[in-house]
Amino acid sequence: MNSATSHCGNCSTLYNQMEHHIVMLPCGDFICLTCFSLLYDLSSNLLTCPFDKEELVIPTKLRENVQILKMKSNTLWVSCDNHQENQAKCFCKQHKQLVCHECALISHSDHKQLLSDVKMSDVESYFSNAQEKLAKFKSQIEEVQDYINMFQRREKSFSSSQFMKIIDQVQDILLPHLNEKEEKQSISFMSDSEQISQPNQSQNPLQIIHQQQSLIQPQTSSALNSQRQSLHQQQIVNTNHQSQGRQTPTPKQQFQQPMFQPQQQMFQEFDFVMHPTGQLEEQTKKRFKIENSELKLLKDWIAGGAELQFELLYRGTRDGFTSSIFHSRCDQQAPTLTFIASDKDKVFGGYTSIPWTQSPKLYQDDKAFIFSLTNKTKLKPYQNFQQAVIHDKSQLVYFGADLKIQNECNINYDSASFLGTTYATPNNLVPKSPEATSFLAGSQYFKVIEIEVYKVQVQ
C-alpha cells in the first residue's frame, strides 16, 4: 500500500491544494488530483491503481468530491513561491507580488494597507478580457509564421509585394517589444550597411541609388530627384579633380559593373540545399551527434535493422517551443521518433506508434520506448503500461512520468524525468533515484536546447 507522504507516489510531484491535491483511492492508496484525472476511465467508471494494479470501481461520492476539488469557484490555482503548499491569494501593490497569507504576515505586515485579497472572479474577468485580445494577436503571429515557414521550406513562391508585406508584419509585431538598438536593427530588413553595397571609387554614384532602390522601400519622386541632382553635381566636382591625374571614364566604362549585383548576392545567401528524401537531415545529425553507429542503433530499436524513411515534422528552434505549435505539426502523425538535447549536453528521446493528439488521455503502446543516445540505451515499459504515452494539449512529448517535455521548454526548467515510474531503469538503478532521474538529461529537471520530431516508416 502507498502511504500518504508529501509527494504523489505516481508522479513524484509535491502535493498542494490545487491540481496536485491529495486524493485517497478506494484501495487506500494516495495519488494527486492530476494523476486521478489521467488514470480514471469515465466510460467504465474504473481506475487501475498504479501501485498494486487493482482495478477499482470509483464510488459516486468520490467522483463528486473530485469534481468539487476541480471546480471550487473561490479557489485560486496559484501556489506561493516561498510556500508551495499554500495558495497565493494576497496581492501586494507595492512589490507587485502575489503571496500567501503566511508571507503577507511575515514580510508585508508594514504595508498591509497595500495588500488585497484576490478572488477567482477577479482573475476570470481579467483573463477573459485578455484572452480576446491575445487570440487576435496570436492569429496574426501564426499567420506570419506560416508564411515564413512556407518560404523557408520552399513550399510557395511570393510576389515582391506579398514578400514585403510579410516583412512589414514581422516588424509591426516585434518592434514594440524590442528595446535595444541592436535588437531592432536585427529585424530591419536590408537597411544595415552590411547588406547594402558601399560606394567605391570605380562605381558610378547613380548606380548606387539604383542598387539601393532595389533593396529598400522606394523613396518619393521629389526626394529621389533631389538626391540624383546632388549626386550628379558631386560627380562633376569629382571629375574636375580627377581630370589632371586620370582619364575620365567613358559612359560605357561607367556602367560595366552589373546594376543589380547586391540583389544577386542577397539571393545567393539563401540556403537552397535539398535534403535527400527519407533521410535524417544533416542539421539533425550534427545537433544530436548521430553518426553511423547511432543510426544503426535506431534502425535496430525500431525495425530490427531494416531501413527507415524519415520525415521531419517539427523542430523547436525553427518552429517554436510551444505546445500549440508542436501539436499543430505532430498531431495525427505516427509513428514518430523524438530527439531531445538538454542543457547538460545529453541527447535522448522517445518513440511511439500512436498518433499525437491534444485530448488528455493515457495510452498503452507496446511499441513505445525511450532512449539515451548519449548512453546508447533503449528503455521499455516494465510497469504502469497504461500510461506508456500521455497526451495533453499543454505538453509536448510525454512518456509516462519518465520523460515530460513542458511548454516553452527552452526557457524554463519545468521539463523533468522520473525514470523508473513506467520505463525500466538501466544498470539496475533504483527507480526514481537521483541516478535514475538524471540518466536521460543529466539532471532531473532540465531545459531543452533542441527538440525535433520525425515521422518514421519502415521501408
Secondary structure by P-SEA (a helix, b strand, c coil): ccccccccccccccccccccccccccccccccaaaaaaaccccccccccccccbbbbbcaaaaaaaaaaacccccccbbbccccccccccccccccccccaaaaacccccccccbbbbcaaaaaaaaaaaaaaaaaaaaaaaaaaaaaaaaaaccccccaaaaaaaaaaaaaacccccccaaaaaaaccccccccbbbbcccccaaaaaaaaaaccccccaaaaaaaaaaaaaaaaaaaaaacccccccccccccccccaaaaaaaaaaccccccccccccaaaaaaacccaaaaaaaaaacccccbbbbbbccccccccccaaaaaacccccccbbbbbbccccccccccccbbbbcccbbbbbccccccccccbbbbbbcccccccbbbbccccccccccccccccccccccbbbbccccccccccccccccccccccccccbbbbcbbbbbbcccc
